[in-house]
Structure formats: C-alpha cells, structure tokens
Amino acid sequence: MLPGKVGRRPADRRVRVRPPVSPYFRTVGDGVYVARPAAIEPTGSIGRTLARARRVAFGRPLSNAEESSERLSKVKALAVFSSDNLSSVAYATEAILFTLLAVGTGAFWLTVPISALIVAVLGIIVVSYRQTIRAYPNGGGSYVVARENLGTGAGLIAAAALLTDYVLTVSVSVAAGVAAITSAFPGTLDGVRVEIAAVSIVLVMLINLRGVRESGTIFAIPTYVFVGSMLVLITVGVLRTVVGAAPTVTDVVPATVPTQTLGVLLLMRAFADGCTAITGVEAVSNGVPAFKRSESWNARVTLTVMAVLVGVMFLGTSWLAEVAGAVPAERETVLSQLGRAVFGGVGPAYLVLQLSTMGILILAANTAFADFPRLSSLLARDGFMPHRFAFRGERLAFSTGIVALAMLSIAVLAAFGGRVEALIPLYAVGVFTSITLSQAGMVRHWWRSREPGWRRSMTINGVGAVATAIVTMIFAIAKFALGAWLIIIVIPILVAAMIAVHRRYARRGIEKAVRAELVVGPPQRSQRVIVPVADVSRDVVHALTFARTMSDDVTAVHVTEDAERGKELRARFQRQVPGIPLVLVESPYRELVRPLVRYLRDAADSAGDSVVIVLLPEYLPRNRIEQFLYNDNARRIREAILGLPNVLVAEVPYRRAA
C-alpha cells in the first residue's frame, strides 16, 4: 500500500495480521511467519518442470539453518582449498626447466636450488598466514586484512589482484590438466584443447553450484589419488636411484626456445616461473568460515599439511627431473616423462599418475571457485560490486560469482589458445601482490592491538611481507615484457570500476536515506490521485479501480493531438467510468508526453499541502520482445516526475491471465 493513505483506517486502530491458512508458511510469533519449502516452488507447469530438473542437477534447496552441516572437515577442506597449491607441482618444475632451457640443459642443475628457495618462501608465507588465521578466525583474506589495517585503497588493490589471479588460476589449471591428458594420448586431442578445457570448466562450475560440501566430497578422491601417485613416484624414483638403477628419460624431443645467456634476469624469470608452486596458499585463510568448528584450528592444521605436501612433492619432482634428465618438450609434459621413466613405460601406474594429474589440475580450479565467489560477496556487501554477487543460491553457494568466474575463465583460456606457456607469465603476479598487502596489514594489526606476543607475531608477518614484496618485484621485472604488463594494467582498471560502483551505490543510498529520528505516522494530509489515460482499456480500468481505493479525489488525464477524437473518448469515459472526471489536454504539436508531464508538475505545484499520487497503467510484457513494444511512454513519464516534491509515482501492472 502506498504511503499517505494507510488503508483509510483510523490512526489509533491496530491492524492484526491473520496467519495464512496454507501449507506454505509456519507461524513463529504474532505477525511473524517462516516460509516452508513449498513456498518457493514455481506455480506454472513449465516452472515446476524446470524446478524438478534443477533439483535433479543440484539437489534440494538448503535452508539457512543447514549451513553448519555444509561446513568442511579438514580432509575435505584440503581438497577444496588446497587443490590449486597441490596441483601446481605438476607444472612448476617444468616452468623452471622451460626458462633454463634457453641457456641449455647444462643449466638444469639450478632447478633444485631454485626449488629449495621457493619452498623456503612458501614456508615463510605459511607461517605468516597461520598468524593471520589466528587473528581473523572469521576469515582473514587479503581484502579484509588490507582494508581494515591499511585502508580502502589497499583493500581494493588486494581484492582486484586476487580476482584477477582466481580467473587465471582456473585458466592455467585447466589448460595444464588438458596438457596432461594430451601427453598420455599424443596427437589425438591436440586440435580440441580449448573445447575440452571449456567443458571441464563448465563441469566444475556445475559441481560448485551444488554447494561447498558436495564439491568437497566430489573433489576429495582425485586430490588424494594425485597426492598418493606423486608420493609413490618420488619414493620409487629415490629408491631406484639409491640402488643404482636411476630412472632415465628417453625418446623426448626438447622444445625449441630462443637461445639466451645465463644472467640475473633469466634466473629471476626461472624463480618467478617456479613460484607458481606457491599460488593458492592464501585460499585457506580466505575460507576459514567454511571449516567445521573449531574453524581457526582446523584451518591452521590444513594450511600446515598442505605446505608440507607441496614442499615434499615439489622438491622431489625437481630432484627427479634432474636425475632422470627430463626436458620440456612440445607434446609431453615433464611429469609424464618422469612417470614413464620411473614406472618403466606406459603401464597402469603411469596412467593413474596422468589421469589423476589431469583430474587435480582441472579440479584445482575449485580453489578459485571456492574463493572468488566468497570474495565477490564481501565486495558486494561493502558496495564495491553489484549486490547480486552477495546472493546465496538454493544450495547456499554464491551462484552469481561461480557463474561469472566460469565465463571469464573460458574467455581468457580461449583468447590464449589453451596454452599453459602463454598463460604462465600472467599468473601469480596478482596473488603475490595480495599476499604482500595482507602481510603488511598484519604488521599494522599487531602494532595497533599490542596483544600478548605481538612482537613475535609482527616480526613473522614483517618477514613475510618483505619476502613476498621481493617476489612481487621479481615477477614484475622478469615477466613484464612477457605479459605481466597486462595484469599491471588490469588491476587498476578493476579498482577504478569497483570505486565507481561504490560511488553509485553511495549516491543512491543518500537519495533514499531516511533520518533516524523520522517517524512515519498516519496520513495528516489529503491526497489526490491522477491517472494518465490513453484509452478506455483494461489496464486503465485496473488502475482507476485501484485509485478509488486510495482516495475520493481521483482525476484521469488524457493528452491528444486530435480534439474531436479526445471529445469522443471523454464521452465514452463518462459513460463507462462515472464519478471520475477526465481532463483533456490538447497537444497541437503532436508531443504527448511532455504536455502531460507539464500538467502533472502544475498539479503538484498547486496541491499545497496535499500529496499528488500519479498511477501509471502498465501492461506487463510476457517476453523480452514485448518489453521493447510497450510502456515506453510510462517510462518517460516516470523518469520526468520522479523526485518532485509532494509527488509519489506508482506503476499499476496489468496482464490478463493466460
């Protein structure tokens, strides 16, 4: 009901809301009801059919009360939040070798020292993030920490960097997964890499739309099969080397790369490429609220286990690659070469390794699917992204963020032809930027809070901030010409876009704000209702009927360019709608909307203390085509008079039941 005429009841009469007699609601108090599952079911036959299909695909709707049961144990959380970090060992060593290949295979001895340095950086970051999780048990992502401690600008830079990195995480992981399977079946799938990758992303998207717990259950199997396969590969390779039967890679044609000399810049590039093994380490701190109780403890344990596994697998793979003589090749990954050499050819163990590698690399995208929507929801809650990103779907998942991430990732992957080597230079710049800001924010947090042990904690996070800042600069310098410049441009653009969204929301918020001391009481002024009329049609009659329930002072207005036709309409109107005067406004200049708007403005000016309510009859379109065919004048009228003093505008939609 519109303000100004509260049901035409006396001001001191209390209206008691009767509980609905239906299976759709349950009463929890006087005038308080809770919708049952039946209340969200579609009413039409087509809608019910689509709803049944959606239930089959995604499961039944989950209520807010079921959120606690959707939380993750440490076992499932390792699969959901660590798959990106764990899977990166499948291509991090190869990325180092690919850069060193420009110097020649004689430089491959540097792979293990570079890997060891990267694992040391990983250890620093993990210890630092354990402090972050302890300080922010409700979720301490880079955006939250940086914004709270360093200001909105730093928070938005961290958020933009993470959003960019999540899109690239999906693209790189899936591209690497497709490369793993094409290595097992060379020459048969090369022409459809992008198509396979796109289908894989859509599959991961659909699984995530089923909810966090379900995705954790589905992704746990390939994650642990991959970890087991990698540990078996490394163990067997080490044992064979110890007994004097070291594995040797054969039948490999090295990739062709431009020749370079060994120098500082090339070593920086090799280090930066290998640092892809660290990506995804921040995901656990972002997703602390998704853990079962005690969230903080479970998250810290999961983070530590993840770091130990990554360190062992990464160093083991790099050492095996040097021992076996693996080299980057055009159609076979380094991990595939190691599998053939260690397991003695293309046998069951090799196929399990390759299939599990493909599985975890594709499902590693799930880390981004877990964190991108969550970060988007935080930004939407704070007004920096469209509010629809904060909406949780029927399965308690942030559906808009999940779908947006899938579409963006497919676009990026297609733009770069699904090639891992083309995407790697763009990768990890964003994540190290966000980690640096997060750790710097934690230094400020400890300095301000002065909690017990704050000096030790501040030192840990300070070391983490310095280490990741150095890595970020190395990335920016070493990868700038290879594509990192694109990310350096994209991040400021994203920040500017988020600020623009926030300003628009803030401006609308000021326009709609109501003072806290304002009390909206019963109507103290009379009100006049004006209904623009084009003809005596069903939508007009519908609006006039509604107008009569609001006021005794109702006027219809018709603007015409044909005076005779206007008089005919007036005669018909007086016969069919007695009791409501029809004002005719002739427009000899053939413009119908502007004279009507002018009349409504004059009516508002002459109303004094009265309220003028303009009811716009509106035909409700049945499809998108009809949206372009109807209600154009109503939109123009509404936009012209909205915001006028003492004027309220309402649309009265009408559509005859099918």
Secondary structure as UniProt FT lines:
FT   TURN            3..4
FT   TURN            7..8
FT   TURN            11..12
FT   TURN            23..24
FT   STRAND          25..29
FT   TURN            30..31
FT   STRAND          32..35
FT   HELIX           37..40
FT   HELIX           45..58
FT   HELIX           64..66
FT   HELIX           68..70
FT   HELIX           74..87
FT   HELIX           89..100
FT   TURN            101..103
FT   HELIX           105..110
FT   HELIX           111..135
FT   TURN            137..138
FT   HELIX           142..150
FT   HELIX           152..184
FT   TURN            186..188
FT   HELIX           190..192
FT   HELIX           193..209
FT   HELIX           212..242
FT   TURN            243..244
FT   HELIX           264..274
FT   HELIX           275..278
FT   TURN            279..282
FT   HELIX           283..286
FT   HELIX           288..290
FT   HELIX           295..324
FT   HELIX           334..343
FT   HELIX           348..363
FT   HELIX           365..381
FT   TURN            382..383
FT   HELIX           387..390
FT   TURN            394..395
FT   HELIX           399..415
FT   TURN            416..418
FT   HELIX           420..423
FT   HELIX           424..426
FT   HELIX           429..449
FT   TURN            452..453
FT   HELIX           454..479
FT   HELIX           480..484
FT   HELIX           485..512
FT   TURN            516..517
FT   STRAND          527..532
FT   HELIX           538..548
FT   TURN            549..550
FT   STRAND          554..560
FT   HELIX           563..576
FT   TURN            578..579
FT   STRAND          582..586
FT   TURN            588..589
FT   HELIX           593..605
FT   TURN            606..609
FT   STRAND          611..619
FT   HELIX           624..627
FT   TURN            628..629
FT   HELIX           632..641
FT   TURN            642..643
FT   TURN            645..646
FT   STRAND          647..654
//
